[in-house]
Amino acid sequence: SVLFEKGRVALQKEGVRTIRWGLTPYMAPDELKENYRPIAMYVGDRLGIDVELVMGTNYADLERMVVQGDVDVAVVSPYSYVRAKKGAPGLTVFASHIARGSPNYGAYIIVGEESDIERLSDLRGRQFAFVDRRSTSGFLFPSSRMLEEGIHPEQDLEAVFLGTHDKVYDAVAEGTVAGGATYDGALRQGRDRRRDGRGVRVVAKTPRIPHEAYVLRE
Protein backbone atom coordinates (compact mmCIF):
# COMPACT_ATOMS: atom_id res chain seq x y z
CA SER A 1 0.00 0.00 0.00
CA VAL A 2 0.96 3.66 -0.30
CA LEU A 3 1.34 4.00 3.49
CA PHE A 4 3.77 1.11 3.75
CA GLU A 5 5.76 2.46 0.79
CA LYS A 6 6.02 5.85 2.50
CA GLY A 7 7.08 4.07 5.66
CA ARG A 8 9.84 2.17 3.87
CA VAL A 9 11.18 5.36 2.30
CA ALA A 10 11.11 7.26 5.60
CA LEU A 11 12.89 4.48 7.50
CA GLN A 12 15.58 4.18 4.84
CA LYS A 13 16.10 7.94 4.86
CA GLU A 14 16.62 7.90 8.64
CA GLY A 15 18.89 4.87 8.47
CA VAL A 16 16.62 2.78 10.71
CA ARG A 17 17.39 -0.91 10.28
CA THR A 18 15.41 -2.42 13.16
CA ILE A 19 12.17 -1.43 14.87
CA ARG A 20 12.09 -2.24 18.59
CA TRP A 21 8.54 -3.15 19.59
CA GLY A 22 7.89 -3.08 23.35
CA LEU A 23 5.39 -5.33 25.10
CA THR A 24 3.86 -5.11 28.57
CA PRO A 25 4.49 -8.41 30.45
CA TYR A 26 0.89 -8.93 31.55
CA MET A 27 1.06 -12.67 30.93
CA ALA A 28 3.75 -15.34 30.53
CA PRO A 29 6.50 -13.80 28.32
CA ASP A 30 6.83 -16.71 25.88
CA GLU A 31 3.08 -16.83 25.31
CA LEU A 32 2.83 -13.07 24.87
CA LYS A 33 5.65 -12.95 22.31
CA GLU A 34 4.04 -15.82 20.42
CA ASN A 35 0.77 -13.86 20.27
CA TYR A 36 2.45 -10.74 18.88
CA ARG A 37 4.94 -12.41 16.55
CA PRO A 38 2.53 -12.68 13.55
CA ILE A 39 1.73 -8.95 13.51
CA ALA A 40 5.39 -8.04 14.06
CA MET A 41 6.40 -10.25 11.12
CA TYR A 42 3.65 -8.77 8.95
CA VAL A 43 4.73 -5.19 9.68
CA GLY A 44 8.39 -6.09 9.15
CA ASP A 45 7.66 -7.76 5.82
CA ARG A 46 5.60 -4.82 4.57
CA LEU A 47 8.20 -2.27 5.64
CA GLY A 48 11.20 -4.34 4.59
CA ILE A 49 12.77 -4.09 8.04
CA ASP A 50 13.47 -6.30 11.06
CA VAL A 51 11.07 -5.97 13.98
CA GLU A 52 12.43 -6.98 17.39
CA LEU A 53 9.94 -7.78 20.14
CA VAL A 54 11.17 -6.38 23.46
CA MET A 55 9.60 -7.45 26.76
CA GLY A 56 9.72 -5.17 29.78
CA THR A 57 10.67 -6.93 33.01
CA ASN A 58 7.50 -5.40 34.49
CA TYR A 59 5.02 -2.62 33.71
CA ALA A 60 7.25 0.13 35.11
CA ASP A 61 10.24 -1.10 33.08
CA LEU A 62 8.37 -0.86 29.78
CA GLU A 63 7.05 2.55 30.81
CA ARG A 64 10.65 3.65 31.39
CA MET A 65 11.74 2.34 27.98
CA VAL A 66 8.89 4.21 26.29
CA VAL A 67 9.72 7.48 28.05
CA GLN A 68 13.45 7.19 27.33
CA GLY A 69 12.90 6.21 23.69
CA ASP A 70 14.52 2.78 24.10
CA VAL A 71 11.69 1.26 22.05
CA ASP A 72 10.22 2.68 18.83
CA VAL A 73 6.74 1.20 19.16
CA ALA A 74 5.03 -0.17 22.25
CA VAL A 75 1.75 -1.70 23.35
CA VAL A 76 0.93 -0.26 26.76
CA SER A 77 -1.98 -0.47 29.16
CA PRO A 78 -4.26 2.59 29.39
CA TYR A 79 -2.88 3.47 32.84
CA SER A 80 0.74 3.08 31.71
CA TYR A 81 0.00 5.26 28.67
CA VAL A 82 -1.29 8.11 30.86
CA ARG A 83 1.81 7.86 33.04
CA ALA A 84 4.21 7.61 30.08
CA LYS A 85 2.59 10.57 28.31
CA LYS A 86 3.50 12.79 31.27
CA GLY A 87 7.16 11.81 30.93
CA ALA A 88 7.20 11.93 27.12
CA PRO A 89 4.63 14.49 25.88
CA GLY A 90 5.56 13.74 22.26
CA LEU A 91 4.37 10.14 22.57
CA THR A 92 1.77 9.40 19.90
CA VAL A 93 -1.07 6.88 20.00
CA PHE A 94 -1.61 5.45 16.51
CA ALA A 95 -3.92 2.49 17.16
CA SER A 96 -5.71 0.25 19.58
CA HIS A 97 -7.35 -3.05 18.77
CA ILE A 98 -10.65 -4.87 18.66
CA ALA A 99 -10.90 -8.12 20.62
CA ARG A 100 -13.91 -10.41 20.43
CA GLY A 101 -15.76 -7.65 18.58
CA SER A 102 -15.23 -4.96 21.22
CA PRO A 103 -12.90 -1.96 21.65
CA ASN A 104 -12.96 -2.43 25.42
CA TYR A 105 -12.85 -5.22 27.98
CA GLY A 106 -13.88 -6.13 31.50
CA ALA A 107 -11.99 -6.40 34.77
CA TYR A 108 -13.13 -8.71 37.54
CA ILE A 109 -12.59 -9.47 41.20
CA ILE A 110 -12.52 -13.23 41.59
CA VAL A 111 -12.47 -15.81 44.39
CA GLY A 112 -12.14 -19.59 44.47
CA GLU A 113 -15.14 -21.53 43.27
CA GLU A 114 -15.64 -23.15 46.69
CA SER A 115 -14.85 -19.98 48.67
CA ASP A 116 -17.22 -18.70 51.35
CA ILE A 117 -16.71 -15.13 50.10
CA GLU A 118 -19.92 -13.70 48.64
CA ARG A 119 -19.26 -9.94 48.53
CA LEU A 120 -16.36 -7.51 48.50
CA SER A 121 -16.69 -6.76 52.22
CA ASP A 122 -15.90 -10.43 52.95
CA LEU A 123 -12.37 -9.83 51.64
CA ARG A 124 -11.39 -7.49 54.48
CA GLY A 125 -8.25 -8.64 56.25
CA ARG A 126 -7.57 -11.42 53.78
CA GLN A 127 -4.80 -11.94 51.26
CA PHE A 128 -5.63 -10.57 47.83
CA ALA A 129 -3.63 -10.83 44.59
CA PHE A 130 -3.17 -7.92 42.20
CA VAL A 131 -1.09 -8.03 39.01
CA ASP A 132 1.00 -4.84 39.13
CA ARG A 133 0.48 -1.29 40.38
CA ARG A 134 0.65 -0.10 36.74
CA SER A 135 -1.96 -2.61 35.56
CA THR A 136 -5.29 -1.07 34.57
CA SER A 137 -7.40 -4.23 34.94
CA GLY A 138 -5.13 -5.93 37.47
CA PHE A 139 -5.03 -3.04 39.94
CA LEU A 140 -6.40 0.40 39.01
CA PHE A 141 -10.01 -0.36 38.09
CA PRO A 142 -10.50 -3.13 40.70
CA SER A 143 -9.06 -0.79 43.36
CA SER A 144 -11.51 1.91 42.32
CA ARG A 145 -14.36 -0.61 42.56
CA MET A 146 -13.27 -1.55 46.08
CA LEU A 147 -13.03 2.08 47.16
CA GLU A 148 -16.64 2.55 46.05
CA GLU A 149 -17.52 -0.07 48.68
CA GLY A 150 -15.40 1.65 51.34
CA ILE A 151 -12.58 -0.89 51.09
CA HIS A 152 -9.03 0.40 50.77
CA PRO A 153 -7.18 -2.07 48.53
CA GLU A 154 -3.93 -1.96 50.51
CA GLN A 155 -5.00 -0.91 54.00
CA ASP A 156 -8.00 -3.22 54.36
CA LEU A 157 -6.56 -6.18 52.44
CA GLU A 158 -3.29 -8.09 52.62
CA ALA A 159 -2.29 -7.13 49.09
CA VAL A 160 0.28 -9.07 47.07
CA PHE A 161 1.45 -8.31 43.53
CA LEU A 162 2.13 -11.38 41.38
CA GLY A 163 3.23 -9.73 38.12
CA THR A 164 0.97 -11.43 35.55
CA HIS A 165 -2.71 -12.24 35.13
CA ASP A 166 -2.15 -15.97 34.76
CA LYS A 167 -0.35 -16.07 38.13
CA VAL A 168 -3.25 -14.24 39.76
CA TYR A 169 -5.77 -16.67 38.29
CA ASP A 170 -3.78 -19.71 39.41
CA ALA A 171 -3.26 -18.35 42.93
CA VAL A 172 -7.00 -17.81 43.35
CA ALA A 173 -7.92 -21.18 41.83
CA GLU A 174 -5.42 -22.98 44.07
CA GLY A 175 -6.60 -21.15 47.20
CA THR A 176 -3.24 -19.59 48.07
CA VAL A 177 -4.99 -16.19 48.15
CA ALA A 178 -8.57 -15.34 49.08
CA GLY A 179 -9.21 -13.34 45.93
CA GLY A 180 -7.64 -11.60 42.97
CA ALA A 181 -8.06 -9.00 40.23
CA THR A 182 -7.85 -9.90 36.56
CA TYR A 183 -9.44 -9.33 33.15
CA ASP A 184 -11.90 -11.29 31.04
CA GLY A 185 -9.30 -12.80 28.70
CA ALA A 186 -7.35 -14.25 31.62
CA LEU A 187 -10.55 -15.81 32.94
CA ARG A 188 -11.18 -17.58 29.62
CA GLN A 189 -7.56 -18.66 29.28
CA GLY A 190 -7.37 -19.85 32.88
CA ARG A 191 -10.47 -21.99 32.54
CA ASP A 192 -9.14 -23.47 29.30
CA ARG A 193 -5.66 -24.02 30.74
CA ARG A 194 -6.58 -25.65 34.03
CA ARG A 195 -8.20 -29.08 33.98
CA ASP A 196 -7.78 -29.93 37.65
CA GLY A 197 -11.35 -29.07 38.62
CA ARG A 198 -10.32 -25.97 40.58
CA GLY A 199 -12.20 -22.98 39.29
CA VAL A 200 -12.98 -19.39 40.18
CA ARG A 201 -16.08 -17.23 40.29
CA VAL A 202 -16.68 -13.51 39.97
CA VAL A 203 -17.83 -11.47 42.99
CA ALA A 204 -17.57 -8.02 41.39
CA LYS A 205 -16.82 -6.38 38.07
CA THR A 206 -15.63 -2.92 37.04
CA PRO A 207 -16.67 -0.51 34.27
CA ARG A 208 -15.37 -1.43 30.83
CA ILE A 209 -11.76 -0.51 30.01
CA PRO A 210 -10.29 0.64 26.65
CA HIS A 211 -7.89 -1.85 25.11
CA GLU A 212 -4.13 -1.21 25.07
CA ALA A 213 -2.65 1.82 23.30
CA TYR A 214 -0.22 1.27 20.43
CA VAL A 215 2.24 4.14 20.70
CA LEU A 216 5.16 5.63 18.78
CA ARG A 217 8.09 7.34 20.45
CA GLU A 218 8.57 11.02 19.74
C-alpha positions in Angstrom: 0.0 0.0 0.0 1.0 3.7 -0.3 1.3 4.0 3.5 3.8 1.1 3.8 5.8 2.5 0.8 6.0 5.9 2.5 7.1 4.1 5.7 9.8 2.2 3.9 11.2 5.4 2.3 11.1 7.3 5.6 12.9 4.5 7.5 15.6 4.2 4.8 16.1 7.9 4.9 16.6 7.9 8.6 18.9 4.9 8.5 16.6 2.8 10.7 17.4 -0.9 10.3 15.4 -2.4 13.2 12.2 -1.4 14.9 12.1 -2.2 18.6 8.5 -3.2 19.6 7.9 -3.1 23.3 5.4 -5.3 25.1 3.9 -5.1 28.6 4.5 -8.4 30.4 0.9 -8.9 31.6 1.1 -12.7 30.9 3.8 -15.3 30.5 6.5 -13.8 28.3 6.8 -16.7 25.9 3.1 -16.8 25.3 2.8 -13.1 24.9 5.6 -13.0 22.3 4.0 -15.8 20.4 0.8 -13.9 20.3 2.4 -10.7 18.9 4.9 -12.4 16.5 2.5 -12.7 13.6 1.7 -9.0 13.5 5.4 -8.0 14.1 6.4 -10.3 11.1 3.6 -8.8 8.9 4.7 -5.2 9.7 8.4 -6.1 9.2 7.7 -7.8 5.8 5.6 -4.8 4.6 8.2 -2.3 5.6 11.2 -4.3 4.6 12.8 -4.1 8.0 13.5 -6.3 11.1 11.1 -6.0 14.0 12.4 -7.0 17.4 9.9 -7.8 20.1 11.2 -6.4 23.5 9.6 -7.4 26.8 9.7 -5.2 29.8 10.7 -6.9 33.0 7.5 -5.4 34.5 5.0 -2.6 33.7 7.3 0.1 35.1 10.2 -1.1 33.1 8.4 -0.9 29.8 7.0 2.6 30.8 10.6 3.7 31.4 11.7 2.3 28.0 8.9 4.2 26.3 9.7 7.5 28.0 13.4 7.2 27.3 12.9 6.2 23.7 14.5 2.8 24.1 11.7 1.3 22.0 10.2 2.7 18.8 6.7 1.2 19.2 5.0 -0.2 22.2 1.8 -1.7 23.3 0.9 -0.3 26.8 -2.0 -0.5 29.2 -4.3 2.6 29.4 -2.9 3.5 32.8 0.7 3.1 31.7 0.0 5.3 28.7 -1.3 8.1 30.9 1.8 7.9 33.0 4.2 7.6 30.1 2.6 10.6 28.3 3.5 12.8 31.3 7.2 11.8 30.9 7.2 11.9 27.1 4.6 14.5 25.9 5.6 13.7 22.3 4.4 10.1 22.6 1.8 9.4 19.9 -1.1 6.9 20.0 -1.6 5.5 16.5 -3.9 2.5 17.2 -5.7 0.3 19.6 -7.3 -3.1 18.8 -10.6 -4.9 18.7 -10.9 -8.1 20.6 -13.9 -10.4 20.4 -15.8 -7.7 18.6 -15.2 -5.0 21.2 -12.9 -2.0 21.6 -13.0 -2.4 25.4 -12.8 -5.2 28.0 -13.9 -6.1 31.5 -12.0 -6.4 34.8 -13.1 -8.7 37.5 -12.6 -9.5 41.2 -12.5 -13.2 41.6 -12.5 -15.8 44.4 -12.1 -19.6 44.5 -15.1 -21.5 43.3 -15.6 -23.1 46.7 -14.9 -20.0 48.7 -17.2 -18.7 51.4 -16.7 -15.1 50.1 -19.9 -13.7 48.6 -19.3 -9.9 48.5 -16.4 -7.5 48.5 -16.7 -6.8 52.2 -15.9 -10.4 52.9 -12.4 -9.8 51.6 -11.4 -7.5 54.5 -8.2 -8.6 56.3 -7.6 -11.4 53.8 -4.8 -11.9 51.3 -5.6 -10.6 47.8 -3.6 -10.8 44.6 -3.2 -7.9 42.2 -1.1 -8.0 39.0 1.0 -4.8 39.1 0.5 -1.3 40.4 0.7 -0.1 36.7 -2.0 -2.6 35.6 -5.3 -1.1 34.6 -7.4 -4.2 34.9 -5.1 -5.9 37.5 -5.0 -3.0 39.9 -6.4 0.4 39.0 -10.0 -0.4 38.1 -10.5 -3.1 40.7 -9.1 -0.8 43.4 -11.5 1.9 42.3 -14.4 -0.6 42.6 -13.3 -1.5 46.1 -13.0 2.1 47.2 -16.6 2.5 46.0 -17.5 -0.1 48.7 -15.4 1.7 51.3 -12.6 -0.9 51.1 -9.0 0.4 50.8 -7.2 -2.1 48.5 -3.9 -2.0 50.5 -5.0 -0.9 54.0 -8.0 -3.2 54.4 -6.6 -6.2 52.4 -3.3 -8.1 52.6 -2.3 -7.1 49.1 0.3 -9.1 47.1 1.5 -8.3 43.5 2.1 -11.4 41.4 3.2 -9.7 38.1 1.0 -11.4 35.5 -2.7 -12.2 35.1 -2.2 -16.0 34.8 -0.3 -16.1 38.1 -3.3 -14.2 39.8 -5.8 -16.7 38.3 -3.8 -19.7 39.4 -3.3 -18.3 42.9 -7.0 -17.8 43.3 -7.9 -21.2 41.8 -5.4 -23.0 44.1 -6.6 -21.1 47.2 -3.2 -19.6 48.1 -5.0 -16.2 48.2 -8.6 -15.3 49.1 -9.2 -13.3 45.9 -7.6 -11.6 43.0 -8.1 -9.0 40.2 -7.9 -9.9 36.6 -9.4 -9.3 33.1 -11.9 -11.3 31.0 -9.3 -12.8 28.7 -7.3 -14.2 31.6 -10.5 -15.8 32.9 -11.2 -17.6 29.6 -7.6 -18.7 29.3 -7.4 -19.8 32.9 -10.5 -22.0 32.5 -9.1 -23.5 29.3 -5.7 -24.0 30.7 -6.6 -25.7 34.0 -8.2 -29.1 34.0 -7.8 -29.9 37.6 -11.4 -29.1 38.6 -10.3 -26.0 40.6 -12.2 -23.0 39.3 -13.0 -19.4 40.2 -16.1 -17.2 40.3 -16.7 -13.5 40.0 -17.8 -11.5 43.0 -17.6 -8.0 41.4 -16.8 -6.4 38.1 -15.6 -2.9 37.0 -16.7 -0.5 34.3 -15.4 -1.4 30.8 -11.8 -0.5 30.0 -10.3 0.6 26.7 -7.9 -1.8 25.1 -4.1 -1.2 25.1 -2.6 1.8 23.3 -0.2 1.3 20.4 2.2 4.1 20.7 5.2 5.6 18.8 8.1 7.3 20.5 8.6 11.0 19.7 
